[in-house]
Structure formats: structure tokens, C-alpha cells
């Protein structure tokens, strides 16, 4: 699950995961560009949420995910992706073992990869623009 942003949802996922099943692998979604129209926890709230998620049974916190604002400015793209990488690195220094950075889409995947993305979403590059 790549879009976890609230402790309440994490707790429900943990409770719903039946005993004996493998841990559900999750990423916390971070709103690195601060857009009101985007989901995700604010960067300043990531550590607190990560601690709570990591303490829940049957969930495995793997990393962070972001979908920053669309922009042709590669410098701004890289800045947003670098912020997510730095958050992940900070969490790892604090004892987490995160290996996933889910960031970048067809239009900005080069910048995301340059900043350490381990997963990118390339639907438009494969399937074309969405129809109306």
C-alpha cells in the first residue's frame, strides 16, 4: 500500500490483517509540495506517524511515497524528491529500515531516479494520456 497517511487507517489495516498472513507492506504518503489538493502527511509529521505505524502488528513500514506538483522545472522536481529521500534517510538514522522511495511518474521519472527512487509510476508513458 503506497498511500498511507493517517494512523487511524494504519490501525484498521493492522486489525483487518488476519493472523498467519504475511505483513502488509506499506509506504507513508508525504505531501512534499504542500499542495492543498494533494493527499499525504506534512513532512514535519512523518516521524511521528512512522513511529506509530512501525509499532503496529501485521504491518511492515517499507518507505515513503510522494506525488509532488507537476512542473517542467527539473530543479524543483529534484528538490521535492530530494526532500523525500532526506526524510527516509533521517528515519533510517533513527532506527527504521526503509528501503523504498516510491516517487516519480512518466513526466518526472528522470529527476526521481536521480534522487534515489526505487519505484516509479509510468502509466502515461506506456498507455498514453487518459481519455476524458
Order of alpha helices (4+ residues) and beta strands (2+ residues): alpha-beta-alpha-beta-alpha-beta-alpha-beta-alpha
